[in-house]
Amino acid sequence: MTAKVVAVSISKEKGTRKKNIEQGILLEDFGLEGDAHAGKWHRQVSLLAIESIEKSRSTGLDVNPGDFAENITTSGIDLVNLPIGTRLKIGEDALTEVTQIGKKCHSKCEIFKLAGDCVMPREGIFVKVLKGGIVKKNDQISVVSE
């Protein structure tokens, strides 16, 4: 199965569900243009697999891409088992590097408050942008180094 982008999502505030957009621009050493999490730090862009969202759906949650505050929803790639430092090419030009797997959830997000659980801290990953580019639904994702 080819790994691909299922959705690209942004929000103006941290800790909220993100809105799906047609395409986004990954900015080198900054993140996804227009997103609250972008900046010069190690968690510039968040990724979560649609397979993780589907697990949450199987428990009865009505959730969709962007609802876990992820920037890029993926399919066909085992995100949580990618080593730190793995480089991912997304779309035609963008190059990212895995900087963190999962995260500690200090303040409970909208999803946690709604459902009593959030999969993002366990199964989401974070990357920094090494080379910018446009990202959109159905773009291919490939591991270029581990």
CYANA upper distance limits for C-alpha pairs under 8 A (distance plus 0.5 A):
  1 MET  CA     76 GLY  CA      6.39
  2 THR  CA     76 GLY  CA      6.44
  2 THR  CA     77 ILE  CA      8.48
  2 THR  CA    140 GLN  CA      7.69
  2 THR  CA    141 ILE  CA      8.28
  3 ALA  CA     74 THR  CA      7.57
  3 ALA  CA     75 SER  CA      6.03
  3 ALA  CA     76 GLY  CA      4.78
  3 ALA  CA     77 ILE  CA      5.82
  3 ALA  CA    140 GLN  CA      6.40
  3 ALA  CA    141 ILE  CA      5.68
  3 ALA  CA    142 SER  CA      7.22
  4 LYS  CA     74 THR  CA      6.19
  4 LYS  CA     75 SER  CA      6.00
  4 LYS  CA     76 GLY  CA      7.17
  4 LYS  CA     77 ILE  CA      8.45
  4 LYS  CA    137 LYS  CA      8.29
  4 LYS  CA    138 ASN  CA      6.04
  4 LYS  CA    139 ASP  CA      5.95
  4 LYS  CA    140 GLN  CA      4.82
  4 LYS  CA    141 ILE  CA      5.54
  5 VAL  CA     72 ILE  CA      7.22
  5 VAL  CA     73 THR  CA      6.48
  5 VAL  CA     74 THR  CA      5.16
  5 VAL  CA     75 SER  CA      7.03
  5 VAL  CA     90 ILE  CA      8.50
  5 VAL  CA    136 LYS  CA      7.30
  5 VAL  CA    137 LYS  CA      5.62
  5 VAL  CA    138 ASN  CA      5.50
  5 VAL  CA    139 ASP  CA      5.78
  5 VAL  CA    140 GLN  CA      6.92
  5 VAL  CA    141 ILE  CA      7.40
  6 VAL  CA     50 ILE  CA      7.86
  6 VAL  CA     65 PRO  CA      8.22
  6 VAL  CA     72 ILE  CA      7.92
  6 VAL  CA     73 THR  CA      5.73
  6 VAL  CA     74 THR  CA      5.71
  6 VAL  CA     75 SER  CA      6.95
  6 VAL  CA    137 LYS  CA      5.69
  6 VAL  CA    138 ASN  CA      6.49
  7 ALA  CA     20 ASN  CA      6.96
  7 ALA  CA     21 ILE  CA      8.13
  7 ALA  CA     65 PRO  CA      6.77
  7 ALA  CA     66 GLY  CA      8.08
  7 ALA  CA     71 ASN  CA      8.48
  7 ALA  CA     72 ILE  CA      6.28
  7 ALA  CA     73 THR  CA      5.56
  7 ALA  CA     74 THR  CA      7.72
  7 ALA  CA    136 LYS  CA      7.44
  7 ALA  CA    137 LYS  CA      5.64
  7 ALA  CA    138 ASN  CA      8.47
  8 VAL  CA     20 ASN  CA      6.12
  8 VAL  CA     21 ILE  CA      6.30
  8 VAL  CA     22 GLU  CA      7.67
  8 VAL  CA     23 GLN  CA      6.94
  8 VAL  CA     24 GLY  CA      7.09
  8 VAL  CA     66 GLY  CA      8.08
  8 VAL  CA     71 ASN  CA      6.11
  8 VAL  CA     72 ILE  CA      5.24
  8 VAL  CA     73 THR  CA      7.03
  8 VAL  CA    135 VAL  CA      7.82
  8 VAL  CA    136 LYS  CA      6.74
  8 VAL  CA    137 LYS  CA      7.19
  9 SER  CA     18 LYS  CA      5.88
  9 SER  CA     19 LYS  CA      5.62
  9 SER  CA     20 ASN  CA      4.71
  9 SER  CA     21 ILE  CA      6.16
  9 SER  CA     24 GLY  CA      8.44
  9 SER  CA     65 PRO  CA      8.24
  9 SER  CA     66 GLY  CA      6.00
  9 SER  CA     69 ALA  CA      8.41
  9 SER  CA     70 GLU  CA      7.35
  9 SER  CA     71 ASN  CA      5.18
  9 SER  CA     72 ILE  CA      6.79
 10 ILE  CA     18 LYS  CA      5.43
 10 ILE  CA     19 LYS  CA      5.94
 10 ILE  CA     20 ASN  CA      7.16
 10 ILE  CA     21 ILE  CA      7.80
 10 ILE  CA     32 LEU  CA      8.16
 10 ILE  CA     34 GLY  CA      7.21
 10 ILE  CA     35 ASP  CA      5.42
 10 ILE  CA     36 ALA  CA      8.04
 10 ILE  CA     66 GLY  CA      8.18
 10 ILE  CA     69 ALA  CA      8.43
 10 ILE  CA     71 ASN  CA      6.43
 11 SER  CA     16 THR  CA      7.65
 11 SER  CA     17 ARG  CA      7.60
 11 SER  CA     18 LYS  CA      5.25
 11 SER  CA     19 LYS  CA      6.68
 11 SER  CA     34 GLY  CA      7.88
 11 SER  CA     35 ASP  CA      5.75
 11 SER  CA     36 ALA  CA      6.47
 11 SER  CA     69 ALA  CA      8.41
 12 LYS  CA     34 GLY  CA      7.54
 12 LYS  CA     35 ASP  CA      6.26
 12 LYS  CA     36 ALA  CA      5.50
 13 GLU  CA     35 ASP  CA      8.26
 13 GLU  CA     36 ALA  CA      5.72
 14 LYS  CA     36 ALA  CA      6.24
 14 LYS  CA     37 HIS  CA      7.13
 14 LYS  CA     69 ALA  CA      8.43
 15 GLY  CA     69 ALA  CA      7.20
 15 GLY  CA    108 LYS  CA      8.42
 15 GLY  CA    109 CYS  CA      5.64
 15 GLY  CA    110 GLU  CA      7.37
 16 THR  CA     67 ASP  CA      8.25
 16 THR  CA     68 PHE  CA      8.35
 16 THR  CA     69 ALA  CA      6.52
 16 THR  CA    109 CYS  CA      7.00
 16 THR  CA    110 GLU  CA      6.45
 17 ARG  CA     66 GLY  CA      6.38
 17 ARG  CA     67 ASP  CA      4.94
 17 ARG  CA     68 PHE  CA      6.49
 17 ARG  CA     69 ALA  CA      5.37
 17 ARG  CA    110 GLU  CA      7.55
 17 ARG  CA    111 ILE  CA      8.32
 18 LYS  CA     66 GLY  CA      5.16
 18 LYS  CA     67 ASP  CA      6.41
 18 LYS  CA     68 PHE  CA      8.08
 18 LYS  CA     69 ALA  CA      5.74
 18 LYS  CA     70 GLU  CA      7.60
 18 LYS  CA     71 ASN  CA      7.94
 19 LYS  CA     66 GLY  CA      6.67
 20 ASN  CA     65 PRO  CA      7.94
 20 ASN  CA     66 GLY  CA      6.91
 22 GLU  CA    136 LYS  CA      6.79
 22 GLU  CA    137 LYS  CA      7.69
 23 GLN  CA    134 ILE  CA      7.29
 23 GLN  CA    135 VAL  CA      6.09
 23 GLN  CA    136 LYS  CA      4.82
 23 GLN  CA    137 LYS  CA      7.62
 24 GLY  CA     32 LEU  CA      7.09
 24 GLY  CA     33 GLU  CA      7.26
 24 GLY  CA    134 ILE  CA      6.21
 24 GLY  CA    135 VAL  CA      5.77
 24 GLY  CA    136 LYS  CA      6.89
 25 ILE  CA     32 LEU  CA      6.27
 25 ILE  CA     33 GLU  CA      6.06
 25 ILE  CA    132 GLY  CA      7.68
 25 ILE  CA    133 GLY  CA      6.20
 25 ILE  CA    134 ILE  CA      5.02
 25 ILE  CA    135 VAL  CA      6.65
 26 LEU  CA     30 PHE  CA      8.17
 26 LEU  CA     31 GLY  CA      5.89
 26 LEU  CA     32 LEU  CA      5.06
 26 LEU  CA     33 GLU  CA      6.71
 26 LEU  CA     94 ALA  CA      7.37
 26 LEU  CA    129 VAL  CA      7.37
 26 LEU  CA    131 LYS  CA      8.44
 26 LEU  CA    132 GLY  CA      5.35
 26 LEU  CA    133 GLY  CA      5.74
 26 LEU  CA    134 ILE  CA      6.65
 26 LEU  CA    135 VAL  CA      7.55
 27 LEU  CA     31 GLY  CA      5.75
 27 LEU  CA     32 LEU  CA      6.64
 27 LEU  CA     33 GLU  CA      7.00
 27 LEU  CA    129 VAL  CA      7.20
 27 LEU  CA    131 LYS  CA      7.77
 27 LEU  CA    132 GLY  CA      5.10
 27 LEU  CA    133 GLY  CA      7.33
 28 GLU  CA    129 VAL  CA      5.55
 28 GLU  CA    130 LEU  CA      6.01
 28 GLU  CA    131 LYS  CA      5.48
 28 GLU  CA    132 GLY  CA      5.08
 29 ASP  CA     39 GLY  CA      8.08
 29 ASP  CA     40 LYS  CA      6.64
 29 ASP  CA     44 GLN  CA      8.29
 29 ASP  CA    128 LYS  CA      6.89
 29 ASP  CA    129 VAL  CA      5.56
 29 ASP  CA    130 LEU  CA      6.51
 29 ASP  CA    131 LYS  CA      8.15
 30 PHE  CA     38 ALA  CA      5.99
 30 PHE  CA     39 GLY  CA      5.12
 30 PHE  CA     40 LYS  CA      5.75
 30 PHE  CA     41 TRP  CA      8.08
 30 PHE  CA     44 GLN  CA      6.57
 30 PHE  CA    128 LYS  CA      7.90
 30 PHE  CA    129 VAL  CA      7.06
 31 GLY  CA     35 ASP  CA      8.29
 31 GLY  CA     37 HIS  CA      8.03
 31 GLY  CA     38 ALA  CA      5.01
 31 GLY  CA     39 GLY  CA      6.78
 31 GLY  CA     44 GLN  CA      5.05
 31 GLY  CA     45 VAL  CA      6.00
 31 GLY  CA    128 LYS  CA      7.29
 31 GLY  CA    129 VAL  CA      6.51
 32 LEU  CA     38 ALA  CA      6.36
 32 LEU  CA     44 GLN  CA      7.79
 32 LEU  CA     45 VAL  CA      6.94
 32 LEU  CA     71 ASN  CA      8.10
 33 GLU  CA     38 ALA  CA      7.55
 34 GLY  CA     38 ALA  CA      8.17
 37 HIS  CA     43 ARG  CA      7.97
 37 HIS  CA     44 GLN  CA      6.57
 37 HIS  CA     45 VAL  CA      7.62
 38 ALA  CA     43 ARG  CA      8.38
 38 ALA  CA     44 GLN  CA      5.44
 38 ALA  CA     45 VAL  CA      7.39
 39 GLY  CA     44 GLN  CA      6.56
 40 LYS  CA     44 GLN  CA      7.72
 41 TRP  CA    128 LYS  CA      8.19
 42 HIS  CA     99 THR  CA      6.60
 42 HIS  CA    100 GLN  CA      8.31
 42 HIS  CA    126 PHE  CA      8.09
 42 HIS  CA    127 VAL  CA      7.36
 42 HIS  CA    128 LYS  CA      6.26
 43 ARG  CA     99 THR  CA      7.46
 43 ARG  CA    100 GLN  CA      7.82
 43 ARG  CA    126 PHE  CA      5.67
 43 ARG  CA    127 VAL  CA      6.31
 43 ARG  CA    128 LYS  CA      6.70
 44 GLN  CA    126 PHE  CA      7.42
 44 GLN  CA    127 VAL  CA      6.56
 44 GLN  CA    128 LYS  CA      5.64
 44 GLN  CA    129 VAL  CA      7.58
 45 VAL  CA     70 GLU  CA      8.34
 45 VAL  CA     71 ASN  CA      6.58
 45 VAL  CA     72 ILE  CA      8.17
 45 VAL  CA    126 PHE  CA      6.13
 45 VAL  CA    127 VAL  CA      5.85
 45 VAL  CA    128 LYS  CA      6.85
 45 VAL  CA    129 VAL  CA      8.18
 46 SER  CA     69 ALA  CA      8.50
 46 SER  CA     70 GLU  CA      5.57
 46 SER  CA     71 ASN  CA      5.66
 46 SER  CA     72 ILE  CA      6.87
 46 SER  CA    124 GLY  CA      7.30
 46 SER  CA    125 ILE  CA      6.22
 46 SER  CA    126 PHE  CA      5.02
 46 SER  CA    127 VAL  CA      6.96
 47 LEU  CA     70 GLU  CA      5.98
 47 LEU  CA     71 ASN  CA      6.45
 47 LEU  CA     72 ILE  CA      5.29
 47 LEU  CA     73 THR  CA      6.25
 47 LEU  CA     74 THR  CA      7.43
 47 LEU  CA     79 LEU  CA      8.40
 47 LEU  CA    124 GLY  CA      6.14
 47 LEU  CA    125 ILE  CA      5.80
 47 LEU  CA    126 PHE  CA      6.72
 47 LEU  CA    127 VAL  CA      8.39
 48 LEU  CA     52 SER  CA      7.53
 48 LEU  CA     53 ILE  CA      8.43
 48 LEU  CA     70 GLU  CA      6.53
 48 LEU  CA     72 ILE  CA      7.06
 48 LEU  CA     73 THR  CA      5.56
 48 LEU  CA     74 THR  CA      6.63
 48 LEU  CA     79 LEU  CA      7.88
 48 LEU  CA    120 MET  CA      7.40
 48 LEU  CA    123 GLU  CA      7.21
 48 LEU  CA    124 GLY  CA      5.17
 48 LEU  CA    125 ILE  CA      7.11
 49 ALA  CA     53 ILE  CA      7.28
 49 ALA  CA     73 THR  CA      5.95
 49 ALA  CA     74 THR  CA      5.06
 49 ALA  CA     75 SER  CA      6.03
 49 ALA  CA     76 GLY  CA      8.39
 49 ALA  CA     77 ILE  CA      7.92
 49 ALA  CA     78 ASP  CA      8.25
 49 ALA  CA     79 LEU  CA      7.52
 49 ALA  CA    123 GLU  CA      8.39
 49 ALA  CA    124 GLY  CA      7.99
 50 ILE  CA     54 GLU  CA      6.57
 50 ILE  CA     65 PRO  CA      7.64
 50 ILE  CA     73 THR  CA      6.50
 50 ILE  CA     74 THR  CA      6.25
 50 ILE  CA     75 SER  CA      6.07
 51 GLU  CA     55 LYS  CA      6.86
 51 GLU  CA     75 SER  CA      7.28
 52 SER  CA     56 SER  CA      7.07
 52 SER  CA    119 VAL  CA      7.47
 52 SER  CA    123 GLU  CA      7.57
 53 ILE  CA     57 ARG  CA      6.77
 53 ILE  CA     63 VAL  CA      7.40
 53 ILE  CA     64 ASN  CA      7.39
 53 ILE  CA     65 PRO  CA      7.87
 53 ILE  CA    119 VAL  CA      8.22
 54 GLU  CA     58 SER  CA      6.68
 55 LYS  CA     59 THR  CA      7.39
 56 SER  CA     60 GLY  CA      7.51
 56 SER  CA     61 LEU  CA      6.35
 56 SER  CA     63 VAL  CA      7.94
 56 SER  CA    119 VAL  CA      8.00
 57 ARG  CA     61 LEU  CA      5.21
 57 ARG  CA     62 ASP  CA      6.52
 57 ARG  CA     63 VAL  CA      6.87
 61 LEU  CA    115 ALA  CA      7.53
 63 VAL  CA     67 ASP  CA      6.55
 65 PRO  CA     70 GLU  CA      8.15
 65 PRO  CA     73 THR  CA      6.50
 66 GLY  CA     70 GLU  CA      5.81
 66 GLY  CA     71 ASN  CA      7.11
 66 GLY  CA     72 ILE  CA      8.18
 66 GLY  CA     73 THR  CA      7.70
 67 ASP  CA    111 ILE  CA      7.69
 68 PHE  CA    111 ILE  CA      7.04
 68 PHE  CA    118 CYS  CA      7.65
 68 PHE  CA    119 VAL  CA      8.02
 68 PHE  CA    120 MET  CA      6.64
 69 ALA  CA    120 MET  CA      8.48
 70 GLU  CA    120 MET  CA      8.21
 70 GLU  CA    124 GLY  CA      8.19
 78 ASP  CA     82 LEU  CA      7.42
 79 LEU  CA    123 GLU  CA      7.94
 79 LEU  CA    124 GLY  CA      7.81
 79 LEU  CA    125 ILE  CA      7.16
 80 VAL  CA    101 ILE  CA      6.63
 80 VAL  CA    102 GLY  CA      8.15
 80 VAL  CA    123 GLU  CA      6.22
 80 VAL  CA    124 GLY  CA      7.38
 80 VAL  CA    125 ILE  CA      7.15
 82 LEU  CA     86 THR  CA      6.91
 82 LEU  CA     98 VAL  CA      8.19
 82 LEU  CA    146 GLU  CA      8.18
 83 PRO  CA     98 VAL  CA      7.82
 83 PRO  CA    146 GLU  CA      7.13
 84 ILE  CA     97 GLU  CA      8.26
 84 ILE  CA     98 VAL  CA      5.62
 84 ILE  CA     99 THR  CA      5.91
 84 ILE  CA    100 GLN  CA      6.82
 84 ILE  CA    101 ILE  CA      7.96
 85 GLY  CA     97 GLU  CA      6.12
 85 GLY  CA     98 VAL  CA      5.62
 85 GLY  CA     99 THR  CA      6.74
 85 GLY  CA    146 GLU  CA      6.92
 86 THR  CA     97 GLU  CA      6.04
 86 THR  CA     98 VAL  CA      5.82
 86 THR  CA    143 VAL  CA      7.62
 86 THR  CA    144 VAL  CA      8.11
 86 THR  CA    145 SER  CA      6.08
 86 THR  CA    146 GLU  CA      4.72
 87 ARG  CA     95 LEU  CA      7.32
 87 ARG  CA     96 THR  CA      6.00
 87 ARG  CA     97 GLU  CA      4.83
 87 ARG  CA     98 VAL  CA      6.88
 87 ARG  CA    143 VAL  CA      6.43
 87 ARG  CA    144 VAL  CA      6.04
 87 ARG  CA    145 SER  CA      5.77
 87 ARG  CA    146 GLU  CA      6.98
 88 LEU  CA     95 LEU  CA      6.28
 88 LEU  CA     96 THR  CA      5.70
 88 LEU  CA     97 GLU  CA      6.67
 88 LEU  CA     98 VAL  CA      8.24
 88 LEU  CA    141 ILE  CA      7.06
 88 LEU  CA    142 SER  CA      6.06
 88 LEU  CA    143 VAL  CA      5.16
 88 LEU  CA    144 VAL  CA      6.27
 88 LEU  CA    145 SER  CA      8.00
 89 LYS  CA     93 ASP  CA      7.64
 89 LYS  CA     94 ALA  CA      6.20
 89 LYS  CA     95 LEU  CA      5.05
 89 LYS  CA     96 THR  CA      6.88
 89 LYS  CA    140 GLN  CA      8.48
 89 LYS  CA    141 ILE  CA      6.11
 89 LYS  CA    142 SER  CA      5.73
 89 LYS  CA    143 VAL  CA      6.91
 89 LYS  CA    144 VAL  CA      7.03
 90 ILE  CA     94 ALA  CA      5.70
 90 ILE  CA     95 LEU  CA      6.76
 90 ILE  CA     96 THR  CA      8.14
 90 ILE  CA    135 VAL  CA      7.25
 90 ILE  CA    139 ASP  CA      7.18
 90 ILE  CA    140 GLN  CA      6.53
 90 ILE  CA    141 ILE  CA      5.12
 90 ILE  CA    142 SER  CA      7.22
 91 GLY  CA    133 GLY  CA      8.18
 91 GLY  CA    134 ILE  CA      7.50
 91 GLY  CA    135 VAL  CA      6.19
 91 GLY  CA    136 LYS  CA      7.93
 91 GLY  CA    139 ASP  CA      5.23
 91 GLY  CA    140 GLN  CA      5.90
 91 GLY  CA    141 ILE  CA      6.97
 92 GLU  CA    133 GLY  CA      7.82
 92 GLU  CA    134 ILE  CA      8.07
 92 GLU  CA    139 ASP  CA      8.31
 93 ASP  CA    131 LYS  CA      7.70
 93 ASP  CA    132 GLY  CA      7.23
 93 ASP  CA    133 GLY  CA      5.55
 93 ASP  CA    134 ILE  CA      7.69
 94 ALA  CA    129 VAL  CA      7.95
 94 ALA  CA    130 LEU  CA      8.11
 94 ALA  CA    131 LYS  CA      5.74
 94 ALA  CA    132 GLY  CA      5.28
 94 ALA  CA    133 GLY  CA      4.95
 94 ALA  CA    134 ILE  CA      7.42
 94 ALA  CA    135 VAL  CA      8.04
 95 LEU  CA    129 VAL  CA      6.67
 95 LEU  CA    130 LEU  CA      5.90
 95 LEU  CA    131 LYS  CA      5.37
 95 LEU  CA    132 GLY  CA      7.21
 95 LEU  CA    133 GLY  CA      8.48
 96 THR  CA    127 VAL  CA      6.41
 96 THR  CA    128 LYS  CA      6.01
 96 THR  CA    129 VAL  CA      4.98
 96 THR  CA    130 LEU  CA      5.70
 96 THR  CA    131 LYS  CA      7.35
 97 GLU  CA    127 VAL  CA      5.61
 97 GLU  CA    128 LYS  CA      5.95
 97 GLU  CA    129 VAL  CA      7.13
 97 GLU  CA    130 LEU  CA      7.36
 98 VAL  CA    125 ILE  CA      7.67
 98 VAL  CA    126 PHE  CA      6.38
 98 VAL  CA    127 VAL  CA      4.82
 98 VAL  CA    128 LYS  CA      7.23
 99 THR  CA    125 ILE  CA      8.31
 99 THR  CA    126 PHE  CA      6.22
 99 THR  CA    127 VAL  CA      5.65
 99 THR  CA    128 LYS  CA      7.16
100 GLN  CA    125 ILE  CA      6.28
100 GLN  CA    126 PHE  CA      5.61
100 GLN  CA    127 VAL  CA      7.46
101 ILE  CA    122 ARG  CA      8.31
101 ILE  CA    123 GLU  CA      7.82
101 ILE  CA    124 GLY  CA      6.93
101 ILE  CA    125 ILE  CA      4.98
101 ILE  CA    126 PHE  CA      6.90
102 GLY  CA    120 MET  CA      7.27
102 GLY  CA    121 PRO  CA      5.12
102 GLY  CA    122 ARG  CA      5.37
102 GLY  CA    123 GLU  CA      6.19
102 GLY  CA    124 GLY  CA      5.60
102 GLY  CA    125 ILE  CA      5.91
102 GLY  CA    126 PHE  CA      8.12
103 LYS  CA    120 MET  CA      8.23
103 LYS  CA    121 PRO  CA      5.09
103 LYS  CA    122 ARG  CA      7.35
103 LYS  CA    124 GLY  CA      8.27
104 LYS  CA    121 PRO  CA      6.49
105 CYS  CA    121 PRO  CA      6.72
108 LYS  CA    112 PHE  CA      6.25
108 LYS  CA    113 LYS  CA      7.01
109 CYS  CA    113 LYS  CA      6.80
109 CYS  CA    118 CYS  CA      8.46
110 GLU  CA    114 LEU  CA      6.61
111 ILE  CA    115 ALA  CA      6.41
111 ILE  CA    116 GLY  CA      7.99
111 ILE  CA    117 ASP  CA      7.45
111 ILE  CA    118 CYS  CA      6.49
112 PHE  CA    116 GLY  CA      5.17
112 PHE  CA    117 ASP  CA      5.07
112 PHE  CA    118 CYS  CA      5.59
113 LYS  CA    117 ASP  CA      8.13
119 VAL  CA    123 GLU  CA      6.39
119 VAL  CA    124 GLY  CA      7.85
120 MET  CA    124 GLY  CA      5.11
135 VAL  CA    139 ASP  CA      7.20
